[in-house]
Amino acid sequence: MTHPKVAMTTPDTEAQVVFVGYNAAYLRAIDGSVARGSVVVLEEPDIIRKRGLQDAAARFDCLERIVPVSYQQSAGALDLAADLEARRPVAAVVPGLEYAVPAAAALAEKLGLPGATEQAAQALRDKVRLREACDAGGVRNPRWREIHGPADLLDFAGDGPVVVKPANRQASVGVQLLDTVDAASAAEAWERTSSAAEYEQVPDRHLTWRFLAEERLRGPEFSVEALVRQGEIIFHNVTAKTVIPGPYPVELGHLLPAPLDRDAQAAFEGAMRALVAATGYRTGILHAEWILTDSGPTLVECAGRCPGDYLIDLNDLAYGTRIRLTLIDLLAGRPVTLPRTARQTSAIRFLAAEPGTVTQVAGTDAALALPGVEAAEVDVEAGQEVRAWASSWDRAGHVIATGPDADTTRRRVLAADAAVRITTGPRASTD
């Protein structure tokens, strides 16, 4: 996918944009549209090492340097505020990753820049705090409870159904759907959820994780991507989501704008306004996930950073926007102009394969040749292992398509999905 280059409306070309957390997709999207060397990334030393980011500044013209600092469940980034400002004025602080949201908000506050506010960011990073704030603010929640072990889960769930999840992780890591619950299944679910790991995404030092159980809701799933300025929603899109069946609710695809009637659209708009008010969110981007029940939109969770799953790219394709650049302008306090309606629809489908060792990948060129297909990318190659999906990290690639309406776009993205073939065989021996 290509977009025209758009220059940021930076009044001071010497100003820098500080990202908390390294996000290659974000940097790739803005490279060439912001001043050379105008971006500084703060990243955990362990993550720099694990992800091989020591030379990352050479990969993007816009990136001046990566500064090692502790920010996950740490106030270490705040200690850099004076040094950052002393080198060059800071125009904006952007949360690059889910785990960076509180640190980015706190750093922006310390520098006197627009942002989520530290209080709102803390709620968005901890589903227990988010549930408490939403209960108090009139946002529709499922029945829920913080849990500390299998006994708490069993006591809350009865015989089910129930959702078990970490309160402060990401990418559906550790999330499980249980149809029935007994002592054995509660113990197994607790072990899987509490032991969920993300080696490259977190530092090696001890971090504190919290967990909760929730009523399992029934209904179609949606997300809302919204840009917010000083507590007012200035852009929003509703996305229809498809989730795989089974115990792990990993997303299989997205379609946007969701084909909704006027009443449902108004219900999501009202729910988002209530969510912004309940959390005290001020300026930035929100990605809220909802289930549309018979009572209306009910909150699943909400993030205070750019969503994953290529949702920003899908929004840009549908609306003709450059949301990543717009977000920087918002966080710098600059005026922005955004469309009210989409000019087309867009969709993504994530690629799956039978678990095992990849023997062949084929069909990406055929998929790209189909009408409306914008991307077909496979993230695995021959010799790599493919696992059954338990989180978003297990998906094997994706295809993206656009079209004039939802039905056309859905057909196009499914055709592209069918064109790509990932063949697997028995897993290789570990001897």
C-alpha positions, -999 to +999 in steps of 0.1 A: +000+000+000+013+034-009+001+068+003+011+103-009+037+120+013+022+146+036+044+170+055+037+175+091+027+211+100+056+215+123+061+251+132+096+244+145+117+221+123+141+216+152+114+200+174+115+163+181+087+137+185+093+113+213+079+077+210+077+056+241+081+021+227+096+010+193+069+005+167+084-003+133+051-001+115+045+034+128+080+046+119+077+031+084+044+049+078+057+083+087+092+080+073+097+106+046+067+126+059+084+140+090+117+158+092+149+137+090+161+127+124+131+143+142+120+111+161+135+097+193+124+063+206+126+053+243+128+016+247+135-010+274+172-021+273+161-058+274+138-053+245+165-035+225+187-066+230+160-092+223+147-075+192+181-065+178+173-028+178+208-015+184+211-003+148+174+006+143+182+043+138+198+033+105+166+018+093+145+050+091+155+085+080+132+100+105+147+082+135+176+099+152+183+074+180+169+049+205+174+057+241+175+028+266+152+034+295+128+015+318+092+025+312+071-007+316+055-004+351+083+021+358+087+059+360+121+058+345+111+077+314+102+107+335+138+111+345+147+118+309+123+147+305+149+174+313+176+158+291+152+154+261+141+191+264+177+203+268+187+187+234+157+199+214+122+210+222+097+181+224+067+186+201+048+155+210+050+123+231+034+093+213+027+059+229+043+034+205+031+003+222+004-010+246+028-013+275+040+023+269+007+041+274+011+051+310+047+063+306+039+083+275+010+100+292+031+108+323+059+122+302+036+143+282+021+158+314+055+165+328+065+183+296+032+203+295+020+186+263-014+172+253-020+136+261-043+110+276-036+122+312-018+098+335-050+089+353-068+079+322-037+060+309-035+039+341-072+029+337-066+020+300-037-002+309-055-021+337-089-037+330-097-038+367-093+000+369-111+004+336-141-017+349-142+004+381-141+037+362-168+025+337-191+012+364-189+045+381-193+064+348-223+046+335-206+026+307-222-008+302-198-035+315-202-073+318-204-087+353-168-090+364-144-097+393-107-096+400-093-131+407-062-143+424-065-181+417-087-209+405-109-208+436-119-172+428-126-182+392-147-211+403-166-190+428-174-163+402-182-186+373-204-212+389-207-237+360-199-210+333-197-197+307-170-172+316-140-153+302-107-154+320-080-128+311-050-109+323-060-074+333-029-057+320-015-076+290-020-073+253-028-091+220-053-115+236-024-131+254-038-154+281-074-147+273-097-178+274-134-185+269-148-213+291-182-228+283-183-247+316-162-245+348-154-271+374-124-274+398-102-291+372-109-267+343-106-237+367-071-248+377-061-254+341-074-221+329-057-202+358-024-219+350-026-210+313-037-174+319-013-167+347+017-183+329+011-165+295+044-150+283+057-125+257+094-129+256+103-101+231+076-077+243+086-073+280+118-068+299+134-095+320+128-078+354+098-088+375+065-072+364+032-074+382+002-090+364-034-089+375-063-111+364-100-110+362-130-131+353-160-118+334-194-128+323-192-142+288-213-120+265-232-131+234-234-110+203-214-096+173-181-080+181-170-045+170-143-020+177-143+017+176-112+037+166-115+073+177-093+104+178-100+126+208-090+163+214-095+178+248-121+152+257-141+156+225-143+128+198-133+144+165-131+112+144-146+077+149-150+046+129-168+014+138-152-019+127-169-053+125-147-081+139-146-118+132-132-140+160-122-177+157-144-202+175-130-220+205-114-211+238-090-184+225-108-154+210-082-144+185-093-121+157-096-136+123-106-105+104-120-069+103-143-050+080-148-013+081-169+008+083-192-018+098-225-020+080-247-007+108-282+008+108-286+043+122-297+032+157-267+010+162-243+037+149-258+062+174-255+036+202-218+032+196-213+070+194-231+074+227-211+046+243-178+061+232-187+095+246-195+079+279-162+060+279-142+091+273-160+109+301-157+079+325-120+076+321-113+113+319-094+108+286-082+141+271-062+139+238-050+110+216-063+079+201-087+052+215-093+017+203-123+003+222-137-032+217-174-039+222-200-067+220-234-056+208-258-073+231-296-070+233-290-042+258-266-022+236-228-020+232-211-035+262-174-028+268-148-056+263-117-035+267-101-002+255-066+008+245-050+043+245-027+038+215-028+030+178-045-004+174-027-033+159-041-057+133-034-031+106-066-012+117-049+021+111-040+011+075-076-001+070-089+033+083-065+052+060-077+031+030-114+037+038-113+074+048-083+087+028-066+097+061-030+096+075-040+088+110-005+083+124+006+117+112-027+132+125-021+117+159+013+134+161-003+167+152-030+162+178-004+154+205+015+185+195-015+207+199-018+215+162-051+218+143-062+188+123-089+182+097-106+148+094-134+134+072-168+125+086-175+097+062-156+069+045-150+070+007-149+031+004-147+000+026-117-021+036-111-054+052-084-077+065-082-115+068-055-132+088-038-163+074-039-196+091-023-230+084-024-264+099-001-266+129+033-281+120+064-272+100+060-250+070+070-268+038+057-244+011+042-209+008+025-200-025-002-178-040+007-143-028+012-130-064-021-146-074-038-129-044-023-095-053-036-098-088-072-101-077-095-070-079-093-047-049-065-065-031-041-041-015-017-065+004-009-102+007+019-109+032+030-142+047+050-140+080+063-176+079+086-195+056+097-230+049+112-246+080+093-225+105+068-239+130+031-229+129+011-233+161-026-234+167-038-199+175-037-189+212-029-152+207-025-127+179+012-135+177+004-170+163-012-158+130+008-166+098+001-134+077-027-114+062-045-101+031-062-067+028-088-057+002-110-026-005-142-021-024-172+002-029-194-016-003-192-041+025-204-071+005-179-066-023-150-060+000-159-091+021-159-113-011-126-098-023-107-104+010-120-140+012-109-146-023-074-133-015-073-155+016-082-186-004-055-178-030-027-179-005-016-215+005+006-223+034+015-260+034+027-277+066+040-311+075+048-329+108+067-308+133+104-312+131+121-332+158+135-312+188+163-338+194 
